Amino acid sequence: MAIDEAKLQTLLDKEEIKSLVYRYCNASDRHDHAKIRTLYHEDAIDDHGHMSSGPALDFIEKLPEIQAPMEILHHNITTMNIEVEGNYAEGEIYLLAMHRVKLEDRSIDVLVGGRYFDKYEKRDGVWKYLHHAIVTDWANIHDPSIIDIGHPFLEGSYIGKPGEADPSYAFFRLLRRGA
């Protein structure tokens, strides 16, 4: 059986793009802005609605301020529709994103069901975002928060945290911050 080189390359490209999307979610959840910076081309666009819309590097510069009140970020990717044409690709990526946001006097939970509308480009053999946009299909908001990570049932469990305090950085050797 002969190997179809074009199909094999498309499969490899799709896997690299999936990895890019997963790294984006990890970097977002861990507030790893150095890692996020490596995922976009220098001339890329990011559209996060009222938070930021324009050059991706401007969005990344605003991330510490945007994420400061976010006690929990938890992105989950579901359906991935990716089409590749040479060094250009598009993806409609379904996601569930949980946010616990600290307000002045309380925390609220925002669970968003949405999609990423993405355009990717492979330059120098590396796939990165060319245009990344968030689309909200629905949201479920709890005000005040109903999350209770201090419950006795969770005693002794690793508890995820934004930033360098997350237990993953002490646990893993290969999955590093900023990489």
trRosetta pair geometry for C-beta under 8 A, 3 or more apart (Angstrom, degrees):
i j d omega theta_ij theta_ji phi_ij phi_ji
3 8 5.9 22 170 -43 107 138
4 7 4.0 43 99 19 117 114
4 8 6.4 162 87 -17 61 86
5 8 5.6 -56 -145 38 31 114
5 9 6.3 32 157 -20 66 105
6 9 5.9 -54 -149 36 29 110
6 10 6.5 31 152 -19 63 105
7 10 5.6 -52 -148 36 33 113
7 11 6.3 36 152 -20 65 105
8 11 5.7 -54 -150 36 31 113
8 12 6.4 30 152 -17 65 106
9 12 5.6 -53 -147 38 33 111
9 13 6.2 36 153 -21 66 105
10 13 5.6 -53 -146 36 31 113
10 14 6.3 32 155 -19 64 104
10 84 5.2 173 -140 65 83 131
11 14 5.8 -53 -148 35 29 110
11 15 6.5 30 153 -18 63 106
12 15 5.7 -55 -150 36 32 112
12 16 6.5 32 153 -18 65 105
13 16 5.7 -55 -150 36 32 111
13 17 6.4 31 152 -18 66 105
13 84 4.8 98 105 -125 138 159
13 89 6.7 174 151 -62 118 142
13 122 7.0 -78 -133 -53 108 143
13 127 6.9 125 -159 -64 76 136
14 17 5.6 -54 -148 37 33 111
14 18 6.4 38 152 -21 66 103
14 82 5.1 140 -133 95 94 135
14 84 6.2 -115 -62 -27 80 129
14 89 7.8 172 -92 -141 61 149
15 18 5.6 -49 -147 34 33 113
15 19 6.5 36 152 -19 63 104
16 19 5.6 -52 -151 36 33 114
16 20 6.5 41 148 -25 63 101
16 122 8.0 59 101 -99 144 114
16 127 4.8 127 125 17 114 133
17 20 5.3 -47 -151 29 36 118
17 21 6.6 37 151 -18 65 100
17 82 5.5 147 96 -148 144 149
17 84 7.6 -159 -20 -78 144 110
17 89 5.8 -90 -86 102 150 156
17 91 6.3 174 160 -57 131 138
17 120 5.6 -167 -121 26 111 174
17 127 5.3 -93 -80 154 70 158
18 21 5.7 -53 -152 35 34 111
18 22 6.4 31 152 -16 66 106
18 80 6.2 58 -106 168 96 169
18 82 7.3 -107 -59 -23 81 157
19 22 5.7 -54 -145 39 33 111
19 23 6.2 34 155 -20 66 105
20 23 5.8 -56 -148 36 28 110
20 24 6.5 33 151 -23 62 104
20 39 6.1 133 -163 -149 89 100
20 120 7.0 115 81 -121 162 137
20 127 5.5 -104 -45 107 145 107
20 128 6.9 -174 -137 -112 137 37
20 129 7.2 169 162 -46 129 77
21 24 5.6 -51 -152 30 32 115
21 25 6.7 31 152 -17 64 103
21 77 6.1 90 137 -100 120 154
21 80 7.1 173 53 -118 167 127
21 91 7.1 -117 -69 132 133 162
21 93 5.7 -168 -139 -125 144 157
21 116 7.4 178 -133 55 111 152
21 118 7.5 -123 -91 -21 105 169
22 25 5.8 -52 -151 34 35 111
22 26 6.4 34 152 -17 66 106
22 77 6.8 -94 -87 9 71 146
23 26 5.6 -53 -146 40 34 113
23 27 6.1 33 156 -18 67 108
23 35 6.6 -135 171 167 99 115
23 39 6.1 -180 102 -92 114 125
24 27 5.9 -58 -145 40 27 108
24 28 6.2 28 156 -21 64 108
24 36 6.9 73 -134 -121 66 77
24 39 5.4 143 -82 178 88 167
24 129 7.6 78 -85 -45 138 129
24 132 7.8 -169 -143 -135 155 151
25 28 5.7 -54 -146 35 29 112
25 29 6.2 24 159 -16 64 109
25 75 3.8 -135 -144 87 101 129
25 76 7.7 116 -160 -68 146 18
25 77 6.3 -116 -48 -34 154 105
25 95 7.8 -171 -99 -129 122 130
26 29 6.0 -60 -146 39 26 107
26 30 6.1 2 164 2 65 116
26 32 7.3 -10 125 32 77 134
26 35 7.4 -62 98 128 95 155
26 175 7.7 -104 -167 -172 154 114
27 30 6.3 -68 -138 51 25 97
27 32 4.3 -100 -143 70 71 102
27 33 7.6 126 174 -77 105 19
27 35 3.8 -148 -109 94 122 118
27 36 4.5 168 138 -61 138 76
27 39 7.0 -156 24 -18 156 138
28 31 7.7 19 180 -74 28 37
28 36 6.9 89 -67 -88 64 121
28 73 5.9 -117 136 143 86 141
28 75 5.8 51 76 -14 130 137
29 73 4.6 -158 -120 99 56 96
29 74 5.9 65 -123 -97 122 38
29 75 5.8 -130 -54 14 107 90
29 160 7.7 -30 160 173 114 135
29 162 7.3 -135 161 -108 49 76
30 35 7.9 38 72 32 117 142
30 162 6.4 153 -154 -149 29 52
30 163 6.7 164 175 -44 64 11
30 166 5.4 -75 -127 -3 98 156
30 168 7.3 -82 -98 52 133 132
30 177 6.9 -136 139 -113 139 91
31 63 7.5 161 -149 150 74 110
31 64 7.7 80 -170 -108 110 60
31 67 5.1 162 -112 138 105 152
31 70 7.9 163 -74 76 112 114
31 73 7.5 125 -52 25 79 136
31 162 4.4 61 -11 178 122 102
31 163 4.8 -22 63 -67 126 66
32 35 4.1 23 126 20 116 117
32 36 6.5 146 97 -21 68 85
32 177 5.4 -152 -121 -152 123 79
32 178 6.2 -138 -172 -61 110 48
33 36 5.3 -48 -144 35 39 115
33 37 6.4 49 155 -28 66 99
33 60 6.0 126 -162 -172 96 90
33 63 5.2 163 -104 81 113 139
33 64 6.6 -40 -50 -54 150 84
34 37 5.8 -49 -155 25 30 115
34 38 7.3 28 150 -18 60 102
34 177 7.4 69 56 152 120 81
34 178 3.9 -8 97 -122 130 91
35 38 5.9 -58 -161 30 38 110
35 39 7.1 37 148 -27 66 107
35 177 6.9 -115 -38 -174 119 48
35 178 5.3 -143 -55 -122 80 21
35 179 6.6 -39 -103 30 99 19
36 39 5.8 -61 -160 25 39 116
36 40 7.5 17 157 -8 69 106
36 60 5.6 176 109 -120 117 108
36 63 6.9 115 63 -65 161 170
37 40 6.9 -73 -159 37 33 99
37 57 7.5 54 -132 -117 88 77
37 60 5.4 103 -85 -169 79 158
38 128 8.0 -122 148 -115 51 119
38 179 8.0 7 28 -139 165 28
39 128 5.9 160 171 -143 39 86
39 129 5.8 42 138 0 85 107
40 44 4.1 -123 -172 43 101 151
40 46 7.1 -53 -109 -53 145 112
40 56 4.2 -146 -167 123 159 155
40 57 7.2 -163 97 -59 138 67
40 60 7.4 -144 25 -43 142 131
40 128 5.7 124 -144 169 12 112
40 129 4.6 -38 -107 62 70 106
40 132 7.3 -89 -101 -4 106 128
41 44 4.5 125 57 -45 76 99
41 56 7.9 98 61 37 55 142
41 121 6.3 -2 -38 59 147 113
41 123 6.5 86 -108 12 120 138
41 128 4.8 137 -47 96 73 127
41 129 6.8 -141 7 81 77 53
41 130 5.8 14 22 -98 129 60
42 57 7.0 11 -154 -46 55 130
43 55 7.7 -74 -154 -131 39 95
43 130 8.0 0 90 -146 83 71
44 55 7.4 98 81 -160 52 58
44 56 4.0 1 94 -1 100 138
44 57 7.8 117 56 -27 85 75
44 128 7.0 -108 -61 132 139 104
44 129 5.0 73 -149 108 149 87
44 130 5.4 -144 -115 -148 88 23
44 131 6.5 -164 -162 -69 78 39
44 132 7.0 30 167 -1 121 95
45 54 6.7 -90 -142 177 82 20
45 55 6.6 -66 -107 -102 55 30
45 56 6.2 160 -163 -40 3 86
45 130 7.5 14 26 144 80 53
45 131 4.6 5 60 -117 102 80
45 132 7.4 -177 95 29 59 59
46 52 6.4 20 100 109 105 111
46 53 7.5 -132 102 -123 57 36
46 54 7.5 -10 57 66 67 37
46 55 7.5 12 22 130 84 24
46 56 4.0 98 -21 -106 107 74
46 59 4.2 -66 75 3 137 160
46 60 7.9 115 8 -35 156 76
46 129 7.5 45 -82 135 89 143
46 131 7.8 -177 -78 -155 35 45
46 132 4.9 -8 -117 65 75 99
46 133 7.6 168 -164 -78 42 50
47 52 7.9 -148 -132 104 26 64
47 53 4.7 34 -129 -127 71 88
47 54 8.0 99 -87 -18 66 32
47 131 7.5 17 -3 -177 105 86
47 132 7.1 -175 28 94 68 52
47 133 3.9 1 61 -113 115 88
47 134 6.9 -151 101 22 72 67
48 51 4.2 -42 114 64 115 114
48 52 5.0 34 49 53 107 79
48 53 6.8 -148 43 -68 52 66
48 59 6.3 119 8 -138 121 128
48 133 8.0 -158 -63 -141 40 47
48 134 5.5 44 -120 14 60 124
49 53 6.7 41 -96 -57 4 112
49 134 6.6 -71 -15 70 99 107
49 136 7.9 -3 -46 -12 149 114
51 59 7.6 66 121 -139 97 95
51 62 7.3 159 165 119 84 135
51 66 5.4 61 -159 -127 118 132
52 58 6.5 -179 -163 111 123 94
52 59 4.1 146 119 -108 150 85
52 62 5.4 164 -72 55 136 148
52 66 7.4 -72 -19 -68 115 145
54 58 5.5 -8 92 55 109 142
54 59 7.3 167 64 -44 70 91
55 58 4.5 91 73 0 93 105
55 59 7.3 -161 100 -6 51 83
56 59 5.3 -52 -154 35 41 116
56 60 6.3 42 150 -21 71 103
56 129 6.7 133 -100 100 159 123
56 132 6.9 71 -103 30 119 110
57 60 5.5 -47 -145 35 36 114
57 61 6.5 42 152 -22 63 102
58 61 5.7 -53 -152 33 32 114
58 62 6.7 25 151 -14 64 108
59 62 5.8 -65 -154 40 32 108
59 63 6.8 56 147 -51 64 90
60 63 5.5 -24 -155 -11 38 122
62 65 5.6 -64 -171 48 64 109
62 66 5.5 62 135 -26 89 110
63 66 5.3 -58 -134 41 35 111
63 67 5.5 15 173 -6 73 115
64 67 6.3 -65 -136 48 21 98
64 68 6.4 48 158 -56 60 93
65 68 5.8 -28 -148 -9 29 119
66 70 7.8 13 132 -15 65 122
67 70 4.8 -64 -158 32 61 122
67 73 7.1 -42 -138 -39 105 142
67 162 6.9 178 164 -166 116 149
69 101 5.2 42 126 -164 105 80
69 102 4.6 -137 -164 57 81 82
69 103 7.3 58 -170 -74 136 37
70 73 5.2 33 155 -52 132 101
70 99 5.8 -68 -134 -155 106 94
70 100 7.1 109 -164 71 60 54
70 101 5.7 -33 -100 -101 59 71
70 102 7.7 -137 -64 10 13 82
70 162 6.6 105 101 -67 90 155
71 100 4.5 -56 67 100 100 105
71 101 7.0 -180 11 -98 85 16
71 102 5.4 95 -38 -38 109 99
71 107 6.1 -29 13 -131 143 137
71 162 7.2 -147 -165 -6 25 119
72 98 6.4 -31 125 121 112 101
72 99 6.8 158 87 -157 73 29
72 100 3.7 49 34 23 104 109
72 147 6.9 -129 8 179 155 175
72 160 7.4 84 -129 95 90 109
72 162 7.5 -154 -101 -42 27 100
73 97 7.3 -17 -165 -172 77 95
73 98 7.3 154 -157 85 29 64
73 99 6.0 7 -105 -107 66 71
73 162 6.5 69 17 -92 101 111
74 97 7.0 157 80 -156 52 49
74 98 4.1 -3 56 53 106 106
74 99 8.0 -160 26 -65 71 38
74 160 7.7 97 -88 94 105 156
75 95 5.9 -23 -164 -165 89 128
75 96 7.7 150 -157 82 43 49
75 97 4.9 -8 -105 -108 70 89
76 95 6.3 144 76 -159 51 70
76 96 4.5 -10 60 59 109 94
76 97 7.3 -167 23 -75 67 44
76 98 7.9 42 -5 -6 104 94
77 80 6.6 26 166 -63 116 106
77 93 6.1 -41 -141 180 106 106
77 94 7.1 112 -164 80 58 59
77 95 5.5 -35 -101 -99 52 84
78 94 4.4 -50 64 98 99 111
78 95 6.7 177 10 -92 84 28
78 96 6.8 65 -30 -11 115 93
79 92 8.0 -11 114 110 101 87
79 93 7.6 178 93 -152 59 38
79 94 4.1 46 48 18 88 129
80 91 6.5 -23 -166 -160 84 112
80 92 8.0 156 -157 81 38 53
80 93 5.4 5 -116 -116 75 78
80 94 7.4 -120 -63 25 44 78
81 91 6.6 150 83 -155 56 57
81 92 4.4 -1 59 55 112 95
81 93 7.6 -147 35 -69 64 43
82 89 6.1 12 -175 175 93 121
82 90 7.3 174 -147 89 52 45
82 91 4.5 -10 -100 -101 81 94
82 93 8.0 31 -65 -71 90 88
83 89 6.4 174 89 -153 46 74
83 90 5.5 -1 55 55 93 88
83 91 7.8 -179 22 -77 60 50
84 88 7.6 150 -157 87 55 45
84 89 4.4 -24 -103 -99 67 107
85 88 5.3 -21 71 72 87 93
85 89 7.0 160 22 -87 62 52
87 121 6.0 40 143 -164 88 71
87 122 4.2 -117 -151 57 82 94
87 123 7.3 89 177 -68 129 48
88 119 7.4 -20 -167 -172 90 92
88 120 7.3 148 -162 83 43 60
88 121 5.7 -14 -105 -106 64 76
88 122 7.8 -118 -54 16 30 80
88 130 7.9 -19 -135 -4 81 158
89 119 7.5 157 86 -160 49 48
89 120 4.4 -12 64 60 97 106
89 121 7.6 -177 24 -77 72 33
89 122 7.7 60 -4 -25 106 95
89 127 7.2 -6 28 -138 131 122
90 118 6.7 155 -160 90 50 62
90 119 5.6 -21 -103 -104 75 65
90 120 7.3 -171 -79 18 26 79
91 116 6.9 13 106 97 100 101
91 117 7.9 164 87 -157 57 30
91 118 4.3 -6 58 62 97 112
91 120 6.7 38 -5 -13 110 115
92 115 5.7 -7 -174 -176 80 130
92 116 7.5 170 -153 79 34 57
92 117 6.3 -4 -107 -106 71 62
92 118 7.7 -169 -73 26 28 78
93 115 6.2 142 73 -163 46 70
93 116 4.1 -5 57 49 107 103
93 118 6.2 25 -1 1 116 122
94 113 7.9 -6 -172 -173 91 80
94 114 7.7 176 -150 102 54 33
94 115 5.3 -36 -97 -100 52 83
95 112 7.8 20 105 102 94 92
95 113 7.6 176 92 -150 51 43
95 114 5.8 -16 63 70 89 73
95 115 6.8 146 16 -105 81 29
95 116 6.5 52 -9 -20 125 93
96 111 6.8 -7 -173 -174 92 93
96 112 7.3 161 -157 83 44 52
96 113 5.7 -16 -104 -100 73 69
97 111 7.4 162 83 -155 45 47
97 112 4.7 -12 59 58 95 102
97 114 7.0 -28 13 32 111 107
98 109 7.1 -26 -164 -164 89 95
98 110 7.6 148 -159 82 42 51
98 111 5.3 -12 -104 -105 72 78
98 112 8.0 -168 -74 22 28 69
99 109 7.2 148 82 -159 55 46
99 110 4.4 -12 62 61 106 98
99 111 7.7 -169 25 -74 68 34
99 112 7.2 30 0 -6 108 106
100 107 5.5 21 175 171 93 124
100 108 7.4 176 -152 86 54 37
100 109 5.5 -22 -101 -100 74 70
100 110 7.9 177 -82 22 28 69
100 145 5.8 50 -143 -120 103 135
100 147 5.6 -59 -96 22 138 151
101 107 6.4 161 80 -156 38 73
101 108 5.4 -17 59 59 93 85
101 109 7.9 166 17 -91 75 21
101 110 6.4 19 -4 3 117 114
102 107 5.1 -37 -97 -98 55 88
103 106 5.6 3 57 64 106 64
103 107 6.8 168 14 -99 76 30
103 108 6.3 44 -18 -7 118 102
106 143 7.4 97 109 -163 134 72
106 144 4.5 -92 178 -116 135 114
106 145 7.1 -176 164 4 91 89
107 144 6.5 74 66 -168 55 89
107 145 4.1 -7 99 -19 95 136
107 147 7.7 -63 111 46 131 109
108 141 6.4 3 171 -171 116 94
108 142 6.5 171 -164 85 68 56
108 143 4.5 -9 -119 -98 113 80
108 144 6.4 -107 -90 -140 62 42
108 145 5.7 -161 -120 -59 15 77
109 140 7.9 -17 116 110 99 82
109 141 6.8 162 87 -153 62 45
109 142 4.1 13 49 48 108 104
109 143 7.9 -148 33 -60 63 50
109 145 4.8 108 -34 -125 91 74
109 146 6.2 -62 2 28 145 77
109 147 5.9 135 -81 -23 126 104
110 139 6.1 -18 -167 -167 87 113
110 140 7.7 151 -157 77 40 49
110 141 5.3 -3 -105 -106 71 83
111 139 6.7 150 80 -159 52 57
111 140 4.4 -10 59 57 107 98
111 141 7.7 -160 26 -71 67 40
112 136 5.6 -73 -159 -126 113 98
112 138 7.5 162 -156 88 49 49
112 139 5.0 -17 -103 -104 69 86
113 136 7.7 92 74 -162 49 62
113 137 5.1 -62 108 68 89 103
113 138 4.6 10 51 55 110 92
113 139 7.4 -156 23 -74 69 40
114 134 6.0 37 135 -177 148 84
114 135 5.3 172 -172 89 100 56
114 136 4.6 -56 -93 -108 125 39
114 137 5.2 168 -104 5 51 80
114 138 7.7 -161 -63 35 67 51
115 134 7.9 152 84 -158 42 47
115 135 4.6 -10 61 60 86 112
115 137 6.6 64 -9 -33 90 114
116 132 6.3 -27 -166 -161 114 80
116 133 6.8 138 -162 72 60 48
116 134 6.2 -34 -103 -99 67 54
116 135 7.3 176 -93 17 17 84
117 131 7.8 -29 115 119 84 100
117 132 8.0 146 80 -160 54 33
117 133 4.4 -16 59 65 97 107
117 135 5.9 68 -20 -24 102 118
118 129 6.4 -86 -152 -126 105 91
118 131 6.9 162 -154 87 42 63
118 132 5.4 5 -111 -110 86 66
118 133 7.4 -167 -72 28 46 67
119 129 7.6 86 75 -165 56 61
119 130 4.4 -65 108 72 94 109
119 131 4.1 31 37 42 110 98
119 132 8.0 -126 36 -59 63 46
120 127 5.3 18 170 -170 126 99
120 128 6.7 166 -152 82 83 26
120 129 6.1 -59 -104 -106 72 36
120 130 5.8 157 -125 2 15 96
121 127 7.4 169 89 -139 25 59
121 128 6.8 -25 63 61 70 72
121 130 4.4 75 -7 -60 104 126
122 125 6.6 -10 176 -147 103 14
122 126 6.5 164 -151 76 69 25
122 127 4.8 -35 -89 -81 82 67
122 128 8.0 128 -102 12 37 65
123 126 6.3 -31 68 59 61 79
123 128 7.1 -41 29 25 100 109
129 132 4.6 -16 -160 -44 139 113
136 139 6.1 -8 -172 -46 124 105
142 145 6.0 85 103 -126 108 31
142 146 4.8 -67 167 -6 157 102
148 151 4.6 73 125 -43 109 104
149 154 6.0 -81 -166 86 57 168
149 159 5.6 105 166 -139 128 119
150 154 7.4 -134 -150 60 5 122
151 154 5.4 84 69 8 81 101
152 155 5.2 -13 -161 -26 52 119
154 157 4.7 -75 -173 28 74 129
154 159 7.2 76 155 -84 127 100
158 167 4.3 -118 -156 58 116 162
158 171 7.7 -6 -111 -53 155 139
159 167 7.4 107 54 -16 42 124
160 166 5.8 6 -155 -136 66 97
160 167 7.1 -98 -97 24 46 93
160 168 7.7 22 -119 -22 86 103
161 165 4.4 -44 100 96 143 102
161 166 4.9 -156 61 -82 73 59
161 167 7.5 97 17 -16 96 70
162 165 7.7 37 76 50 42 97
162 166 7.0 -11 -139 -56 5 106
163 166 6.7 159 75 -20 42 90
164 169 6.1 -20 -161 5 61 169
164 177 6.4 3 -107 -92 79 165
166 169 5.8 99 76 -7 81 97
167 170 5.8 -59 -161 42 56 105
167 171 5.8 52 146 -24 81 114
168 171 5.4 -65 -141 42 34 112
168 172 5.6 1 176 4 76 115
168 175 6.6 -60 168 103 113 120
169 172 7.0 -53 -117 47 21 89
169 176 7.5 67 -131 -142 79 51
169 177 5.6 4 -109 -33 119 112
172 175 4.1 -28 154 50 158 92
172 176 7.1 -144 109 -65 107 49
173 176 7.7 -16 165 -64 30 94
176 179 4.4 37 74 29 104 123
